[in-house]
Amino acid sequence: MIKKIFLFFLFINFTLGCTKDDVCSGETPTTPKLVIIFKSKINPILYKEVTNLTITTIVDNDTIDIIKSVTTDSIVIPLNTALDISEFQFISDNINDNEGNSDNVTFTYQRENVYINRACSFKAIYHELISQFEVVEGETWIKEININETTVEDENKTHVTIFH
């Protein structure tokens, strides 16, 4: 009987011992992703879809597909939270794996780790965002990259515009 009472009080203690800070809610802002839109180089006012877009990155010598063969005029991609650089391969017209028109895009930035709370820990904010791109094979499909926001602290703004 004493064992049951002890277990009951132990259960109550664990249940009531949790506070709101112990659970990271889905509404809590966490590390933001980079928001990129694609526009026409000929008419910069118009959004222009990229056909069969694939975006890959290399992590620990493994190639990881972040986006795989989608046709879109905007994307959201994560930046590396462990380094001040993120390198991606943007492949347009990617019908078969990595056989499309490919450009390497590098984003450099300075990270700031901001404490959120005990449950969510830290989030990264990226400052002084800079981009550069290079042609991998053939003709470049990316004509220009424009940084709209040099600080990435939320996903409510467009950070980068890629003209093609």
MDTraj code that builds the backbone (N, CA, C; nanometers):
import mdtraj as md
import numpy as np

residues = "MET ILE LYS LYS ILE PHE LEU PHE PHE LEU PHE ILE ASN PHE THR LEU GLY CYS THR LYS ASP ASP VAL CYS SER GLY GLU THR PRO THR THR PRO LYS LEU VAL ILE ILE PHE LYS SER LYS ILE ASN PRO ILE LEU TYR LYS GLU VAL THR ASN LEU THR ILE THR THR ILE VAL ASP ASN ASP THR ILE ASP ILE ILE LYS SER VAL THR THR ASP SER ILE VAL ILE PRO LEU ASN THR ALA LEU ASP ILE SER GLU PHE GLN PHE ILE SER ASP ASN ILE ASN ASP ASN GLU GLY ASN SER ASP ASN VAL THR PHE THR TYR GLN ARG GLU ASN VAL TYR ILE ASN ARG ALA CYS SER PHE LYS ALA ILE TYR HIS GLU LEU ILE SER GLN PHE GLU VAL VAL GLU GLY GLU THR TRP ILE LYS GLU ILE ASN ILE ASN GLU THR THR VAL GLU ASP GLU ASN LYS THR HIS VAL THR ILE PHE HIS".split()
xyz = np.array([
    [0.0821, -0.1194, 0.0000],
    [0.0000, 0.0000, 0.0000],
    [0.0869, 0.1265, 0.0000],
    [0.1917, 0.1275, 0.0803],
    [0.2803, 0.2435, 0.0868],
    [0.3492, 0.2636, -0.0478],
    [0.3800, 0.1526, -0.1145],
    [0.4433, 0.1604, -0.2454],
    [0.3508, 0.2302, -0.3456],
    [0.2218, 0.1979, -0.3419],
    [0.1247, 0.2586, -0.4330],
    [0.1104, 0.4082, -0.4060],
    [0.1071, 0.4449, -0.2782],
    [0.0950, 0.5867, -0.2428],
    [0.2198, 0.6619, -0.2885],
    [0.3363, 0.6015, -0.2681],
    [0.4612, 0.6639, -0.3127],
    [0.4615, 0.6836, -0.4645],
    [0.4203, 0.5819, -0.5392],
    [0.4144, 0.5924, -0.6855],
    [0.3128, 0.6977, -0.7296],
    [0.2003, 0.7055, -0.6581],
    [0.0990, 0.8064, -0.6911],
    [0.1555, 0.9473, -0.6735],
    [0.2224, 0.9735, -0.5606],
    [0.2806, 1.1050, -0.5367],
    [0.3956, 1.1350, -0.6339],
    [0.4706, 1.0337, -0.6696],
    [0.5768, 1.0499, -0.7673],
    [0.5181, 1.0889, -0.9035],
    [0.4096, 1.0230, -0.9428],
    [0.3416, 1.0551, -1.0689],
    [0.2865, 1.1984, -1.0661],
    [0.2237, 1.2378, -0.9585],
    [0.1687, 1.3727, -0.9440],
    [0.2818, 1.4756, -0.9511],
    [0.3935, 1.4462, -0.8859],
    [0.5069, 1.5381, -0.8856],
    [0.5597, 1.5592, -1.0278],
    [0.5728, 1.4510, -1.1063],
    [0.6203, 1.4642, -1.2441],
    [0.5196, 1.5398, -1.3303],
    [0.3915, 1.5139, -1.3107],
    [0.2877, 1.5785, -1.3907],
    [0.2793, 1.7272, -1.3607],
    [0.2773, 1.7628, -1.2333],
    [0.2651, 1.9028, -1.1960],
    [0.3983, 1.9754, -1.2004],
    [0.5066, 1.8997, -1.2041],
    [0.6395, 1.9591, -1.2054],
    [0.6755, 2.0224, -1.3393],
    [0.6056, 1.9864, -1.4454],
    [0.6338, 2.0445, -1.5765],
    [0.5760, 2.1847, -1.5838],
    [0.6543, 2.2752, -1.6341],
    [0.6059, 2.4110, -1.6534],
    [0.5957, 2.4396, -1.8026],
    [0.5416, 2.5549, -1.8357],
    [0.5265, 2.5918, -1.9754],
    [0.6632, 2.5983, -2.0447],
    [0.7667, 2.6313, -1.9698],
    [0.9011, 2.6419, -2.0244],
    [0.9605, 2.5061, -2.0618],
    [0.8993, 2.3966, -2.0169],
    [0.9543, 2.2645, -2.0436],
    [0.9163, 2.2122, -2.1817],
    [0.8255, 2.2789, -2.2503],
    [0.7811, 2.2350, -2.3817],
    [0.7975, 2.3502, -2.4796],
    [0.8666, 2.3227, -2.5892],
    [0.8867, 2.4250, -2.6927],
    [0.7657, 2.4218, -2.7853],
    [0.6834, 2.5233, -2.7791],
    [0.5613, 2.5255, -2.8584],
    [0.5937, 2.5510, -3.0054],
    [0.5058, 2.5068, -3.0922],
    [0.5228, 2.5265, -3.2356],
    [0.5154, 2.6727, -3.2761],
    [0.4607, 2.7571, -3.1891],
    [0.4479, 2.8995, -3.2185],
    [0.5733, 2.9791, -3.1824],
    [0.6660, 2.9159, -3.1095],
    [0.7886, 2.9842, -3.0692],
    [0.8797, 3.0015, -3.1899],
    [0.9242, 3.1243, -3.2170],
    [1.0137, 3.1437, -3.3309],
    [1.1473, 3.0739, -3.3086],
    [1.1887, 2.9949, -3.4070],
    [1.3159, 2.9249, -3.3999],
    [1.4065, 2.9763, -3.5107],
    [1.5182, 2.9092, -3.5343],
    [1.6133, 2.9534, -3.6358],
    [1.5435, 2.9692, -3.7709],
    [1.5499, 3.0886, -3.8285],
    [1.4797, 3.1125, -3.9545],
    [1.5528, 3.0509, -4.0732],
    [1.4757, 3.0220, -4.1756],
    [1.5325, 2.9745, -4.3015],
    [1.5450, 3.0925, -4.3971],
    [1.6233, 3.0741, -4.5003],
    [1.6481, 3.1771, -4.6005],
    [1.5358, 3.1735, -4.7041],
    [1.4691, 3.2875, -4.7249],
    [1.3595, 3.2975, -4.8214],
    [1.4150, 3.3545, -4.9518],
    [1.3984, 3.2775, -5.0601],
    [1.4504, 3.3159, -5.1914],
    [1.3361, 3.3188, -5.2916],
    [1.3308, 3.4251, -5.3733],
    [1.2349, 3.4304, -5.4828],
    [1.3124, 3.4354, -5.6147],
    [1.2470, 3.3883, -5.7197],
    [1.3071, 3.3869, -5.8526],
    [1.2315, 3.4828, -5.9423],
    [1.3068, 3.5684, -6.0125],
    [1.2451, 3.6671, -6.1014],
    [1.3121, 3.6640, -6.2373],
    [1.2438, 3.7228, -6.3332],
    [1.2928, 3.7308, -6.4695],
    [1.4032, 3.8355, -6.4802],
    [1.5125, 3.7997, -6.5443],
    [1.6207, 3.8959, -6.5679],
    [1.5777, 3.9999, -6.6709],
    [1.4956, 3.9597, -6.7667],
    [1.4495, 4.0503, -6.8724],
    [1.3498, 4.1519, -6.8175],
    [1.2553, 4.1053, -6.7346],
    [1.1569, 4.1935, -6.6733],
    [1.1567, 4.1692, -6.5224],
    [1.2383, 4.2429, -6.4458],
    [1.2588, 4.2148, -6.3027],
    [1.1352, 4.2292, -6.2142],
    [1.0278, 4.2816, -6.2673],
    [0.9047, 4.2933, -6.1888],
    [0.8337, 4.1582, -6.1797],
    [0.8525, 4.0745, -6.2809],
    [0.7800, 3.9477, -6.2906],
    [0.8509, 3.8336, -6.2186],
    [0.7737, 3.7589, -6.1406],
    [0.8241, 3.6351, -6.0845],
    [0.8403, 3.5362, -6.1994],
    [0.9431, 3.4519, -6.1925],
    [0.9668, 3.3551, -6.2989],
    [0.9996, 3.2206, -6.2357],
    [0.9178, 3.1201, -6.2671],
    [0.9388, 2.9872, -6.2114],
    [1.0660, 2.9237, -6.2655],
    [1.1277, 2.8419, -6.1819],
    [1.2398, 2.7590, -6.2223],
    [1.1833, 2.6186, -6.2418],
    [1.2083, 2.5614, -6.3575],
    [1.1538, 2.4303, -6.3909],
    [1.2427, 2.3204, -6.3342],
    [1.1798, 2.2245, -6.2687],
    [1.2495, 2.1087, -6.2107],
    [1.3742, 2.1494, -6.1321],
    [1.3549, 2.2369, -6.0348],
    [1.4642, 2.2858, -5.9512],
    [1.5008, 2.1826, -5.8447],
    [1.6304, 2.1548, -5.8351],
    [1.6838, 2.0715, -5.7280],
    [1.7943, 2.1512, -5.6598],
    [1.7935, 2.1509, -5.5284],
    [1.8988, 2.2179, -5.4523],
    [1.9619, 2.1142, -5.3613],
    [2.0950, 2.1028, -5.3727],
    [2.1689, 2.0081, -5.2897],
    [2.2746, 2.0823, -5.2093],
    [2.3179, 2.0198, -5.1023],
    [2.4280, 2.0706, -5.0221],
    [2.5116, 1.9520, -4.9774],
    [2.6322, 1.9776, -4.9334],
    [2.7187, 1.8702, -4.8865],
    [2.7373, 1.8854, -4.7363],
    [2.7037, 1.7785, -4.6634],
    [2.7204, 1.7746, -4.5181],
    [2.7985, 1.6481, -4.4850],
    [2.9133, 1.6642, -4.4217],
    [2.9981, 1.5510, -4.3839],
    [3.0245, 1.4579, -4.5025],
    [3.0607, 1.5146, -4.6168],
    [3.0927, 1.4422, -4.7401],
    [2.9745, 1.3672, -4.8009],
    [2.8531, 1.3965, -4.7564],
    [2.7322, 1.3384, -4.8155],
    [2.6532, 1.4477, -4.8855],
    [2.6080, 1.4191, -5.0070],
    [2.5236, 1.5130, -5.0794],
    [2.3801, 1.4948, -5.0332],
    [2.3179, 1.6046, -4.9905],
    [2.1807, 1.6002, -4.9395],
    [2.0931, 1.6874, -5.0273],
    [1.9815, 1.6316, -5.0740],
    [1.8836, 1.7089, -5.1506],
    [1.7975, 1.7874, -5.0532],
    [1.8004, 1.9187, -5.0658],
    [1.7143, 2.0030, -4.9830],
    [1.5800, 2.0200, -5.0515],
    [1.5852, 2.0398, -5.1827],
    [1.4653, 2.0485, -5.2663],
    [1.4900, 1.9574, -5.3847],
    [1.3904, 1.8805, -5.4244],
    [1.4095, 1.7810, -5.5300],
    [1.3059, 1.7998, -5.6405],
    [1.3502, 1.8425, -5.7570],
    [1.2712, 1.8510, -5.8807],
    [1.1333, 1.9139, -5.8617],
    [1.1311, 2.0403, -5.8200],
    [1.0054, 2.1137, -5.8093],
    [1.0092, 2.2330, -5.9042],
    [0.8943, 2.2713, -5.9540],
    [0.8827, 2.3907, -6.0364],
    [0.8198, 2.4976, -5.9485],
    [0.8951, 2.6047, -5.9232],
    [0.8499, 2.7057, -5.8279],
    [0.9137, 2.8405, -5.8568],
    [0.8530, 2.9470, -5.8000],
    [0.9115, 3.0805, -5.8118],
    [0.9623, 3.1311, -5.6770],
    [0.9571, 3.0454, -5.5738],
    [1.0104, 3.0833, -5.4426],
    [1.0425, 2.9576, -5.3628],
    [1.1438, 2.9702, -5.2765],
    [1.1853, 2.8576, -5.1931],
    [1.2265, 2.9080, -5.0554],
    [1.2352, 2.8158, -4.9629],
    [1.2853, 2.8427, -4.8287],
    [1.3869, 2.7334, -4.7986],
    [1.5126, 2.7734, -4.7697],
    [1.6172, 2.6754, -4.7432],
    [1.6891, 2.7084, -4.6123],
    [1.7380, 2.6053, -4.5432],
    [1.8100, 2.6300, -4.4172],
    [1.9542, 2.6694, -4.4420],
    [2.0059, 2.7564, -4.3572],
    [2.1481, 2.7894, -4.3584],
    [2.2176, 2.7057, -4.2523],
    [2.3457, 2.6865, -4.2689],
    [2.4248, 2.6071, -4.1756],
    [2.4371, 2.6824, -4.0425],
    [2.3952, 2.6197, -3.9341],
    [2.4009, 2.6849, -3.8027],
    [2.5347, 2.6623, -3.7329],
    [2.6186, 2.5743, -3.7873],
    [2.7467, 2.5452, -3.7245],
    [2.8623, 2.6235, -3.7856],
    [2.8434, 2.6762, -3.9065],
    [2.9485, 2.7493, -3.9761],
    [2.8954, 2.8840, -4.0248],
    [2.9860, 2.9724, -4.0643],
    [2.9468, 3.1024, -4.1192],
    [2.9387, 3.0987, -4.2709],
    [2.9169, 2.9811, -4.3273],
    [2.9071, 2.9641, -4.4718],
    [2.8132, 2.8478, -4.5024],
    [2.7335, 2.8642, -4.6075],
    [2.6475, 2.7568, -4.6577],
    [2.6674, 2.7489, -4.8077],
    [2.6949, 2.6284, -4.8570],
    [2.7187, 2.6091, -4.9995],
    [2.6106, 2.5185, -5.0568],
    [2.5534, 2.5624, -5.1693],
    [2.4459, 2.4887, -5.2337],
    [2.4747, 2.4730, -5.3819],
    [2.4169, 2.3694, -5.4396],
    [2.4196, 2.3531, -5.5841],
    [2.2748, 2.3696, -5.6306],
    [2.2511, 2.4718, -5.7121],
    [2.1191, 2.4991, -5.7687],
    [2.1163, 2.4380, -5.9082],
    [2.0276, 2.3419, -5.9310],
    [2.0201, 2.2722, -6.0587],
    [1.8823, 2.2965, -6.1189],
    [1.8776, 2.3635, -6.2352],
    [1.7498, 2.3839, -6.3041],
    [1.7354, 2.2774, -6.4121],
    [1.6115, 2.2531, -6.4526],
    [1.5799, 2.1516, -6.5548],
    [1.6395, 2.0163, -6.5180],
    [1.6290, 1.9809, -6.3918],
    [1.6846, 1.8559, -6.3412],
    [1.5833, 1.7430, -6.3584],
    [1.5840, 1.6827, -6.4762],
    [1.4916, 1.5727, -6.5033],
    [1.5479, 1.4433, -6.4455],
    [1.6733, 1.4146, -6.4757],
    [1.7431, 1.3009, -6.4140],
    [1.8381, 1.3572, -6.3098],
    [1.8754, 1.2761, -6.2131],
    [1.9584, 1.3234, -6.1023],
    [2.0813, 1.3999, -6.1503],
    [2.0871, 1.5264, -6.1105],
    [2.2011, 1.6152, -6.1336],
    [2.2443, 1.6277, -6.2793],
    [2.1502, 1.6172, -6.3724],
    [2.1832, 1.6301, -6.5138],
    [2.1337, 1.7608, -6.5733],
    [2.0846, 1.8513, -6.4937],
    [2.0359, 1.9789, -6.5456],
    [2.1469, 2.0821, -6.5522],
    [2.1057, 2.2061, -6.5635],
    [2.1984, 2.3188, -6.5676],
    [2.2310, 2.3562, -6.4230],
    [2.3580, 2.3518, -6.3863],
    [2.3962, 2.3588, -6.2459],
    [2.4852, 2.4789, -6.2150],
    [2.4526, 2.5510, -6.1078],
    [2.5339, 2.6621, -6.0581],
    [2.5559, 2.6424, -5.9084],
    [2.6766, 2.6725, -5.8617],
    [2.7062, 2.6685, -5.7187],
    [2.6785, 2.8055, -5.6590],
    [2.6060, 2.8078, -5.5471],
    [2.5744, 2.9325, -5.4777],
    [2.6253, 2.9204, -5.3345],
    [2.7004, 3.0218, -5.2921],
    [2.7557, 3.0245, -5.1574],
    [2.7024, 3.1461, -5.0831],
    [2.6534, 3.1238, -4.9620],
    [2.6092, 3.2326, -4.8757],
    [2.7049, 3.2380, -4.7565],
    [2.7574, 3.3560, -4.7292],
    [2.8383, 3.3763, -4.6098],
    [2.7666, 3.4763, -4.5197],
    [2.7899, 3.4647, -4.3901],
    [2.7168, 3.5450, -4.2916],
    [2.7877, 3.5344, -4.1582],
    [2.7409, 3.6110, -4.0631],
    [2.7865, 3.6000, -3.9252],
    [2.6686, 3.5541, -3.8415],
    [2.6923, 3.4514, -3.7593],
    [2.5849, 3.3950, -3.6774],
    [2.5796, 3.4615, -3.5402],
    [2.4597, 3.4783, -3.4924],
    [2.4377, 3.5235, -3.3545],
    [2.3414, 3.4241, -3.2904],
    [2.3857, 3.3593, -3.1839],
    [2.2988, 3.2665, -3.1122],
    [2.2221, 3.3430, -3.0055],
    [2.0899, 3.3332, -3.0105],
    [2.0021, 3.4050, -2.9199],
    [1.9266, 3.3029, -2.8351],
    [1.9316, 3.3226, -2.7036],
    [1.8617, 3.2326, -2.6114],
    [1.7119, 3.2574, -2.6185],
    [1.6345, 3.1500, -2.6384],
    [1.4883, 3.1626, -2.6450],
    [1.4281, 3.1349, -2.5072],
    [1.4421, 3.0126, -2.4598],
    [1.3987, 2.9728, -2.3256],
    [1.4573, 2.8346, -2.2951],
    [1.4250, 2.7820, -2.1806],
    [1.4826, 2.6555, -2.1369],
    [1.4425, 2.5398, -2.2287],
    [1.3226, 2.5373, -2.2768],
    [1.2754, 2.4261, -2.3607],
    [1.3284, 2.4359, -2.5034],
    [1.3295, 2.5561, -2.5595],
    [1.3686, 2.5728, -2.6992],
    [1.5172, 2.5983, -2.7160],
    [1.5827, 2.6354, -2.6102],
    [1.7268, 2.6606, -2.6103],
    [1.7600, 2.7855, -2.6910],
    [1.8453, 2.7710, -2.7943],
    [1.8926, 2.8847, -2.8723],
    [1.8394, 2.8799, -3.0150],
    [1.8386, 2.9964, -3.0787],
    [1.8136, 3.0033, -3.2223],
    [1.9248, 3.0892, -3.2822],
    [1.9500, 3.0685, -3.4092],
    [2.0530, 3.1463, -3.4773],
    [1.9880, 3.2581, -3.5574],
    [2.0510, 3.3735, -3.5549],
    [2.0153, 3.4852, -3.6417],
    [2.1387, 3.5124, -3.7263],
    [2.1176, 3.5355, -3.8550],
    [2.2286, 3.5534, -3.9476],
    [2.2397, 3.7004, -3.9872],
    [2.3598, 3.7562, -3.9736],
    [2.3850, 3.8964, -4.0073],
    [2.4848, 3.9054, -4.1229],
    [2.4809, 4.0181, -4.1917],
    [2.5750, 4.0497, -4.2995],
    [2.5793, 3.9409, -4.4064],
    [2.4609, 3.9039, -4.4545],
    [2.4466, 3.8011, -4.5577],
    [2.5076, 3.8487, -4.6892],
    [2.5920, 3.7653, -4.7476],
    [2.6558, 3.7925, -4.8767],
    [2.6406, 3.6664, -4.9611],
    [2.6273, 3.6828, -5.0928],
    [2.6164, 3.5664, -5.1809],
    [2.7148, 3.5767, -5.2959],
    [2.7461, 3.4617, -5.3518],
    [2.8236, 3.4556, -5.4752],
    [2.7856, 3.3253, -5.5446],
    [2.8037, 3.3226, -5.6785],
    [2.7724, 3.1997, -5.7510],
    [2.8748, 3.1759, -5.8598],
    [2.8866, 3.0484, -5.8952],
    [2.9782, 3.0110, -6.0021],
    [2.9115, 2.9038, -6.0880],
    [2.9491, 2.9014, -6.2137],
    [2.8959, 2.8045, -6.3078],
    [2.9691, 2.6726, -6.2889],
    [2.8937, 2.5633, -6.2800],
    [2.9544, 2.4319, -6.2660],
    [2.9880, 2.3752, -6.4034],
    [2.8894, 2.3703, -6.4913],
    [2.9083, 2.3197, -6.6271],
    [2.8254, 2.4024, -6.7229],
    [2.8760, 2.4223, -6.8434],
    [2.7985, 2.4902, -6.9467],
    [2.7705, 2.6343, -6.9119],
    [2.6575, 2.6808, -6.9597],
    [2.6177, 2.8203, -6.9403],
    [2.5437, 2.8368, -6.8082],
    [2.5677, 2.9468, -6.7415],
    [2.4992, 2.9737, -6.6152],
    [2.3512, 3.0024, -6.6409],
    [2.2654, 2.9505, -6.5568],
    [2.1243, 2.9847, -6.5679],
    [2.0904, 3.0977, -6.4714],
    [2.1668, 3.1113, -6.3642],
    [2.1503, 3.2239, -6.2726],
    [2.2262, 3.3414, -6.3319],
    [2.1559, 3.4515, -6.3512],
    [2.2191, 3.5691, -6.4109],
    [2.2661, 3.6695, -6.3051],
    [2.1925, 3.6774, -6.1940],
    [2.2261, 3.7737, -6.0897],
    [2.1607, 3.7323, -5.9584],
    [2.2283, 3.7620, -5.8473],
    [2.1713, 3.7385, -5.7142],
    [2.1705, 3.8708, -5.6404],
    [2.0535, 3.9074, -5.5887],
    [2.0379, 4.0330, -5.5159],
    [2.0002, 4.0013, -5.3706],
    [2.0768, 4.0550, -5.2758],
    [2.0447, 4.0391, -5.1338],
    [1.9483, 4.1510, -5.0945],
    [1.8257, 4.1135, -5.0588],
    [1.7237, 4.2117, -5.0194],
    [1.7350, 4.2484, -4.8715],
    [1.7674, 4.1514, -4.7900],
    [1.7805, 4.1702, -4.6448],
    [1.9127, 4.1083, -4.6008],
    [2.0001, 4.1860, -4.5416],
    [2.1295, 4.1321, -4.4983],
    [2.1210, 4.0614, -4.3632],
    [2.0091, 4.0771, -4.2935],
    [1.9875, 4.0077, -4.1666],
    [1.8714, 3.9105, -4.1834],
    [1.8959, 3.7852, -4.1488],
    [1.7927, 3.6813, -4.1564],
    [1.7507, 3.6509, -4.0138],
    [1.6354, 3.7079, -3.9735],
    [1.5870, 3.6833, -3.8375],
    [1.4452, 3.6301, -3.8343],
    [1.3760, 3.6293, -3.9476],
    [1.2447, 3.5667, -3.9563],
    [1.2190, 3.5267, -4.1008],
    [1.1090, 3.4582, -4.1224],
    [1.0751, 3.4111, -4.2570],
    [0.9613, 3.4923, -4.3173],
    [0.9380, 3.6118, -4.2672],
    [0.8287, 3.6970, -4.3163],
    [0.8720, 3.7869, -4.4301],
    [1.0030, 3.7934, -4.4574],
    [1.0553, 3.8807, -4.5614],
    [1.1308, 3.7966, -4.6638],
    [1.1417, 3.8514, -4.7838],
    [1.2264, 3.7887, -4.8852],
    [1.3684, 3.8351, -4.8611],
    [1.4588, 3.7411, -4.8423],
    [1.5981, 3.7752, -4.8144],
    [1.6815, 3.7881, -4.9405],
    [1.6510, 3.7013, -5.0407],
    [1.7326, 3.6964, -5.1619],
    [1.6422, 3.6871, -5.2846],
    [1.6827, 3.7597, -5.3918],
    [1.6164, 3.7474, -5.5200],
    [1.7185, 3.6953, -5.6197],
    [1.6816, 3.5889, -5.6902],
    [1.7684, 3.5326, -5.7941],
    [1.7018, 3.5608, -5.9283],
    [1.7781, 3.6280, -6.0158],
    [1.7288, 3.6601, -6.1496],
    [1.7826, 3.5559, -6.2477],
    [1.6946, 3.5078, -6.3343],
    [1.7371, 3.4095, -6.4351],
    [1.6603, 3.4297, -6.5642],
])
top = md.Topology()
chain = top.add_chain()
for i, resn in enumerate(residues, 1):
    res = top.add_residue(resn, chain, resSeq=i)
    for name in ("N", "CA", "C"):
        top.add_atom(name, md.element.get_by_symbol(name[0]), res)
traj = md.Trajectory(xyz[None], top)
